[in-house]
Amino acid sequence: PPPVLKASPVVKVLARLQRVSQTPEGYTACCPGHDDGVPSLSIATAEDGKVLLKCHAGCSAEQVVSAIGLTMSDLFPRGGQRRPARRRGEGKGASKERVSCAQQLVEMVLATPRLELFHHGATPYVTLPVEDHLETWPLEGKSFRFWIAAAAHRDIGCAGNPQSVKSAIDTLAGRALYQSPARTVYTRIAGHAGQIFLDLGDALWRVVRIGPSGWEVMSASDCPVRFVRPNGLLALPEPVRGGSVEELRPLLNLRDDDQWTLTLGWLLSAFRPEGPYAALVVCGEAGSCKSTLCKLLRRLIDPNLAAERRLPREERELFIAARNGWLLSYNNIDSIPPQFSDALCSILTEGGHAVRVNFADADELLFCERRPVILNGITCAAA
């Protein structure tokens, strides 16, 4: 059987402090022994694992640990990081140890500097540090589960058993839903305070802020909005100053100035953070570079592994695609069935759709996304 985790002394202490920040020497936090508006408590770990506390306002270590519900003995390691778990069938004690293991994982997560729990609707999210930047993930997704396993192995010597990890994530999800603020999460493009924010989709999670005075590239930690990265989302190139949109025109096989004006107008509108949007319908004979035009435009806005797709079989899949990307692009369309026509209009203008959750009678899954759309075919699909 897997060993039961035991939180290290420093994890226990950090989980009970406010405004924890990591420093080269250890951590700083608000001292619980007095009314601390500016973090004045330094926390470090000795070579033997003992926690060292120093309040620069004068509080003693005894006052600090008493204020957070611990004792001085909790600052010292107790015989290593693991102890044997009870085997199945040994009574209620085994269940209690599994719960304890989950609680240790929860405390480890909450002690992570700059970690933030929040919710968007009924979905819990977490923003956490990864190397030197911040990333935002669905709390119940695979990425966060793997992160917990890696952090537990690093900090307390073992990743825990699957039941303990699930219990820990359930507890954190409850905190995100009922004890943490609500925030809106976005995919690729967001609007905030009269400005547009564009997720570059790169490994550093950088964002471009676009405003009346110009644009700048910023880190996710400096960005006031939170972006998520669905599967298939690819990186945009880092923007450079100078150049002209006229450099794009020779790459597109457009007939005249009117087509160029329509294409440019649609391209600019696709960067607006809120709809309604227009559908760009590209028609032409075989070999006229219709697909090339659509791919180029998509790469400028929302590059994706599956850039050009066929229309799905069910309209539900249209709304799932709208949630998981900013731009919908469909290729080689001969005709659009009436139900898909209505669904596309809803995605372009209204953005509202509801379906019943599988294996539930009363629960609905709501889709509220509005997205720009590209349709491409030899015949005019919009006719």
C-alpha positions as CSV (number, residue, x, y, z in Angstrom):
1,P,0.0,0.0,0.0
2,P,1.2,3.6,-0.6
3,P,2.6,5.5,2.3
4,V,0.6,8.2,4.1
5,L,2.0,11.7,3.5
6,K,3.1,13.9,6.4
7,A,3.3,17.6,5.8
8,S,6.7,19.1,6.6
9,P,6.8,21.7,9.4
10,V,7.3,24.6,7.0
11,V,4.2,23.5,5.0
12,K,2.1,23.4,8.1
13,V,3.2,26.9,9.1
14,L,2.8,28.5,5.7
15,A,-0.7,27.1,5.2
16,R,-1.8,29.1,8.2
17,L,-0.3,32.5,7.3
18,Q,-1.6,35.3,5.1
19,R,0.1,37.1,2.2
20,V,2.9,34.6,1.9
21,S,5.7,35.5,-0.6
22,Q,8.8,33.6,-1.5
23,T,12.2,35.2,-1.1
24,P,15.8,34.0,-1.7
25,E,16.2,33.3,2.0
26,G,12.8,31.6,2.5
27,Y,9.4,33.3,2.9
28,T,7.7,36.4,4.3
29,A,4.2,36.8,5.6
30,C,2.0,38.9,7.8
31,C,2.7,38.2,11.4
32,P,-0.4,36.7,13.2
33,G,0.9,37.8,16.6
34,H,0.0,41.5,15.9
35,D,-2.0,43.7,13.6
36,D,0.4,43.4,10.6
37,G,-0.5,45.6,7.6
38,V,2.9,45.0,5.9
39,P,4.4,41.5,6.0
40,S,7.0,41.6,8.9
41,L,7.4,37.8,9.5
42,S,10.4,36.0,8.0
43,I,10.2,32.2,7.7
44,A,13.2,30.0,6.9
45,T,14.1,26.3,7.2
46,A,17.3,25.0,9.0
47,E,19.3,22.2,7.6
48,D,17.6,19.7,10.0
49,G,14.2,20.8,8.8
50,K,13.4,23.0,11.8
51,V,11.3,26.1,11.0
52,L,12.9,29.4,12.0
53,L,10.5,32.4,12.7
54,K,11.5,36.0,13.0
55,C,9.0,38.8,13.6
56,H,10.7,42.1,12.8
57,A,8.1,43.9,14.9
58,G,9.1,42.1,18.1
59,C,6.7,39.1,18.5
60,S,8.3,36.0,19.9
61,A,8.1,32.6,18.1
62,E,5.8,31.3,20.9
63,Q,3.4,34.2,20.1
64,V,3.4,33.5,16.4
65,V,2.8,29.7,16.6
66,S,0.1,30.2,19.3
67,A,-1.7,32.7,17.1
68,I,-1.9,30.1,14.2
69,G,-3.0,27.2,16.4
70,L,0.3,25.4,16.6
71,T,2.8,24.6,19.3
72,M,6.6,25.0,19.4
73,S,6.9,21.2,18.8
74,D,5.2,21.6,15.4
75,L,8.3,23.6,14.2
76,F,10.5,20.5,14.4
77,P,10.4,17.4,12.1
78,R,9.2,14.2,13.7
79,G,11.2,11.3,12.4
80,G,11.1,11.9,8.6
81,Q,8.4,12.5,6.1
82,R,6.6,9.2,5.8
83,R,5.0,6.6,8.0
84,P,3.5,3.2,7.0
85,A,-0.2,3.3,6.1
86,R,-2.7,0.9,7.5
87,R,-3.8,-1.9,5.3
88,R,-7.3,-2.4,4.2
89,G,-9.5,-4.1,6.7
90,E,-7.8,-2.6,9.7
91,G,-10.8,-0.6,10.8
92,K,-11.7,3.1,10.8
93,G,-8.1,4.1,11.4
94,A,-7.2,3.5,7.8
95,S,-9.9,5.9,6.6
96,K,-8.7,8.6,9.0
97,E,-5.2,8.3,7.7
98,R,-6.4,8.7,4.1
99,V,-8.3,11.8,5.1
100,S,-5.2,13.1,6.9
101,C,-3.1,12.5,3.7
102,A,-5.6,14.6,1.7
103,Q,-5.5,17.3,4.2
104,Q,-1.7,17.5,4.0
105,L,-2.0,17.9,0.3
106,V,-4.5,20.7,0.7
107,E,-2.2,22.5,3.1
108,M,0.7,22.1,0.7
109,V,-1.3,23.6,-2.1
110,L,-2.6,26.5,0.0
111,A,1.0,27.3,1.1
112,T,2.1,27.9,-2.4
113,P,3.1,31.5,-2.9
114,R,1.0,33.5,-5.5
115,L,-1.5,30.7,-5.8
116,E,-5.1,31.9,-6.3
117,L,-8.4,30.0,-6.2
118,F,-11.5,31.4,-7.9
119,H,-14.5,30.3,-9.9
120,H,-16.2,31.2,-13.2
121,G,-19.8,30.2,-13.0
122,A,-19.9,26.7,-11.6
123,T,-16.3,25.9,-12.7
124,P,-13.4,26.1,-10.2
125,Y,-10.1,27.4,-11.4
126,V,-6.6,27.9,-10.0
127,T,-3.8,30.4,-11.0
128,L,-0.4,29.1,-9.8
129,P,3.3,29.7,-10.4
130,V,5.0,27.5,-13.0
131,E,8.7,28.2,-13.1
132,D,8.9,32.0,-13.4
133,H,5.4,32.8,-14.7
134,L,1.7,32.2,-13.8
135,E,-0.7,29.8,-15.5
136,T,-4.5,29.4,-15.1
137,W,-6.0,25.9,-15.2
138,P,-9.4,24.3,-14.5
139,L,-9.0,23.0,-11.0
140,E,-10.5,19.6,-11.8
141,G,-8.4,19.1,-15.0
142,K,-5.5,16.8,-15.6
143,S,-2.9,19.5,-15.5
144,F,-3.6,20.5,-11.9
145,R,-3.8,16.9,-10.8
146,F,-0.3,16.2,-12.3
147,W,1.0,19.5,-10.7
148,I,-0.2,18.3,-7.3
149,A,1.6,15.0,-7.8
150,A,4.9,16.7,-8.8
151,A,4.7,19.2,-6.0
152,A,4.0,16.6,-3.4
153,H,6.9,14.5,-4.6
154,R,9.1,17.5,-4.4
155,D,8.0,18.9,-1.0
156,I,6.9,15.9,1.0
157,G,8.6,13.0,-0.7
158,C,5.5,11.2,-2.2
159,A,2.7,11.9,-4.6
160,G,0.0,10.3,-2.5
161,N,-2.6,7.7,-3.5
162,P,-5.3,8.5,-6.1
163,Q,-8.1,8.7,-3.5
164,S,-6.2,11.2,-1.4
165,V,-5.4,13.4,-4.5
166,K,-9.1,13.3,-5.5
167,S,-10.2,14.2,-1.9
168,A,-7.7,17.1,-1.9
169,I,-8.9,18.4,-5.3
170,D,-12.6,18.1,-4.1
171,T,-11.7,20.2,-1.0
172,L,-9.9,22.8,-3.1
173,A,-12.8,22.9,-5.6
174,G,-15.2,23.6,-2.7
175,R,-13.0,26.5,-1.5
176,A,-12.8,27.9,-5.0
177,L,-16.6,27.8,-5.5
178,Y,-17.8,28.9,-2.1
179,Q,-14.9,30.7,-0.3
180,S,-13.1,32.4,-3.2
181,P,-14.0,35.3,-5.5
182,A,-15.7,35.0,-8.9
183,R,-13.6,35.9,-12.0
184,T,-14.2,35.6,-15.7
185,V,-11.8,33.4,-17.7
186,Y,-11.1,34.0,-21.4
187,T,-9.8,32.2,-24.4
188,R,-7.3,34.1,-26.6
189,I,-9.0,37.6,-26.5
190,A,-10.5,39.6,-23.6
191,G,-11.8,43.1,-22.9
192,H,-11.2,45.0,-19.7
193,A,-11.4,48.7,-18.7
194,G,-11.6,49.8,-22.3
195,Q,-8.6,47.8,-23.4
196,I,-8.1,44.6,-25.4
197,F,-5.9,41.8,-24.1
198,L,-4.5,39.2,-26.5
199,D,-3.1,35.9,-25.2
200,L,0.0,35.1,-27.3
201,G,-0.3,31.4,-26.4
202,D,3.5,31.1,-25.8
203,A,5.3,29.0,-23.2
204,L,5.7,32.1,-20.9
205,W,2.0,32.9,-20.9
206,R,2.6,36.4,-22.1
207,V,-0.2,38.8,-23.1
208,V,-0.5,41.8,-25.4
209,R,-2.3,44.8,-23.9
210,I,-3.9,47.0,-26.7
211,G,-5.2,50.4,-25.7
212,P,-5.7,54.0,-27.0
213,S,-2.1,54.9,-26.4
214,G,-0.6,51.8,-28.1
215,W,0.3,48.2,-27.2
216,E,2.7,46.4,-25.0
217,V,3.7,42.8,-24.2
218,M,3.2,41.9,-20.5
219,S,3.4,38.8,-18.2
220,A,0.4,37.0,-17.0
221,S,1.1,38.2,-13.4
222,D,0.7,41.8,-14.6
223,C,-2.4,41.1,-16.6
224,P,-5.8,42.0,-14.9
225,V,-7.6,39.1,-16.7
226,R,-7.1,35.4,-16.7
227,F,-6.7,33.3,-19.8
228,V,-7.1,29.5,-20.2
229,R,-5.4,27.3,-22.8
230,P,-7.7,24.7,-24.4
231,N,-6.2,21.8,-26.3
232,G,-5.0,22.7,-29.7
233,L,-4.3,26.4,-29.0
234,L,-1.0,27.5,-30.7
235,A,1.2,30.4,-30.1
236,L,1.0,33.7,-32.0
237,P,4.4,35.3,-33.0
238,E,5.7,38.0,-30.8
239,P,4.5,41.4,-32.3
240,V,7.1,43.9,-33.6
241,R,6.5,47.6,-34.2
242,G,6.3,49.0,-37.7
243,G,5.1,47.4,-40.9
244,S,1.7,47.8,-42.5
245,V,-1.4,45.7,-43.0
246,E,-1.0,46.3,-46.7
247,E,1.9,43.7,-46.6
248,L,-0.8,41.1,-46.2
249,R,-2.7,41.9,-49.4
250,P,-0.3,40.2,-51.9
251,L,-0.7,37.0,-50.0
252,L,-4.4,36.8,-50.5
253,N,-5.9,36.0,-53.8
254,L,-8.6,38.7,-53.8
255,R,-10.2,40.0,-56.9
256,D,-10.5,43.8,-56.3
257,D,-10.4,46.6,-53.7
258,D,-13.9,45.8,-52.5
259,Q,-12.9,42.2,-51.5
260,W,-9.8,43.6,-49.7
261,T,-11.9,46.1,-47.8
262,L,-14.4,43.5,-46.7
263,T,-11.6,41.1,-45.6
264,L,-9.8,43.8,-43.7
265,G,-13.0,44.9,-42.0
266,W,-13.8,41.4,-40.9
267,L,-10.2,40.8,-39.7
268,L,-10.3,43.9,-37.5
269,S,-13.7,43.0,-36.1
270,A,-12.5,39.6,-35.1
271,F,-10.2,41.2,-32.6
272,R,-13.1,42.8,-30.8
273,P,-13.6,41.2,-27.4
274,E,-17.4,41.3,-27.7
275,G,-19.8,40.5,-30.5
276,P,-21.9,40.4,-32.5
277,Y,-19.6,39.3,-35.3
278,A,-19.9,38.7,-39.0
279,A,-19.2,35.4,-40.9
280,L,-16.6,35.6,-43.5
281,V,-17.8,33.5,-46.5
282,V,-15.1,32.6,-49.0
283,C,-16.3,31.2,-52.3
284,G,-14.4,30.2,-55.4
285,E,-13.5,27.5,-57.9
286,A,-11.1,24.7,-57.1
287,G,-7.5,25.9,-57.0
288,S,-8.3,29.6,-56.2
289,C,-6.5,29.5,-52.8
290,K,-9.6,29.7,-50.7
291,S,-8.1,27.4,-48.0
292,T,-4.9,29.3,-48.1
293,L,-6.7,32.6,-47.4
294,C,-8.6,31.1,-44.5
295,K,-5.5,29.5,-43.0
296,L,-3.6,32.8,-43.2
297,L,-6.4,34.8,-41.5
298,R,-6.7,32.2,-38.8
299,R,-3.0,32.2,-38.1
300,L,-3.2,36.0,-37.6
301,I,-5.9,35.7,-34.9
302,D,-6.2,32.3,-33.3
303,P,-3.8,29.6,-34.7
304,N,-4.9,26.1,-33.8
305,L,-3.7,22.5,-34.4
306,A,-7.0,21.8,-36.2
307,A,-7.2,25.0,-38.1
308,E,-9.6,23.9,-40.9
309,R,-12.4,21.6,-39.9
310,R,-15.4,20.0,-41.5
311,L,-18.8,20.9,-40.1
312,P,-19.6,18.6,-37.2
313,R,-22.5,16.1,-37.1
314,E,-24.2,17.7,-34.1
315,E,-24.8,21.4,-33.4
316,R,-23.7,20.7,-29.8
317,E,-20.2,20.2,-31.1
318,L,-20.3,23.7,-32.7
319,F,-20.8,25.3,-29.2
320,I,-18.1,23.1,-27.7
321,A,-15.7,24.3,-30.4
322,A,-16.8,27.9,-29.6
323,R,-15.9,27.4,-26.0
324,N,-12.5,25.9,-26.8
325,G,-11.3,28.5,-29.3
326,W,-11.8,32.1,-30.4
327,L,-12.3,31.6,-34.1
328,L,-14.4,28.9,-35.9
329,S,-13.2,28.0,-39.4
330,Y,-15.0,25.4,-41.5
331,N,-13.7,24.1,-44.8
332,N,-15.2,22.6,-48.1
333,I,-18.8,23.4,-47.2
334,D,-21.3,22.5,-49.9
335,S,-24.5,23.5,-48.0
336,I,-25.5,24.3,-44.4
337,P,-28.4,22.3,-42.9
338,P,-31.1,24.6,-41.3
339,Q,-30.3,23.6,-37.7
340,F,-26.6,24.4,-38.3
341,S,-27.5,27.7,-39.8
342,D,-29.5,28.7,-36.7
343,A,-26.6,27.5,-34.5
344,L,-24.0,29.5,-36.4
345,C,-26.2,32.6,-36.2
346,S,-26.5,32.1,-32.4
347,I,-22.7,31.8,-32.1
348,L,-22.2,35.0,-34.2
349,T,-24.8,37.1,-32.4
350,E,-26.5,35.7,-29.3
351,G,-24.0,33.2,-27.9
352,G,-26.6,31.3,-25.9
353,H,-27.2,27.6,-25.9
354,A,-28.1,24.9,-23.3
355,V,-27.9,21.1,-23.4
356,R,-28.8,18.5,-20.8
357,V,-25.9,17.1,-18.8
358,N,-25.3,13.4,-19.5
359,F,-26.9,11.1,-16.9
360,A,-28.7,14.0,-15.2
361,D,-32.4,14.9,-15.5
362,A,-32.4,18.5,-14.4
363,D,-28.8,19.8,-14.9
364,E,-28.0,21.9,-18.0
365,L,-24.7,22.7,-19.6
366,L,-24.7,26.4,-20.7
367,F,-22.8,27.9,-23.6
368,C,-22.6,31.7,-23.7
369,E,-19.8,32.3,-26.2
370,R,-19.9,34.6,-29.2
371,R,-17.3,34.0,-31.9
372,P,-16.2,35.1,-35.4
373,V,-16.7,32.5,-38.1
374,I,-15.1,31.6,-41.5
375,L,-16.9,29.4,-44.0
376,N,-15.2,28.2,-47.1
377,G,-16.6,26.3,-50.2
378,I,-16.8,26.1,-53.9
379,T,-20.5,27.1,-53.8
380,C,-21.7,30.0,-51.6
381,A,-22.7,28.3,-48.4
382,A,-24.5,31.5,-47.2
383,A,-26.8,31.6,-50.2
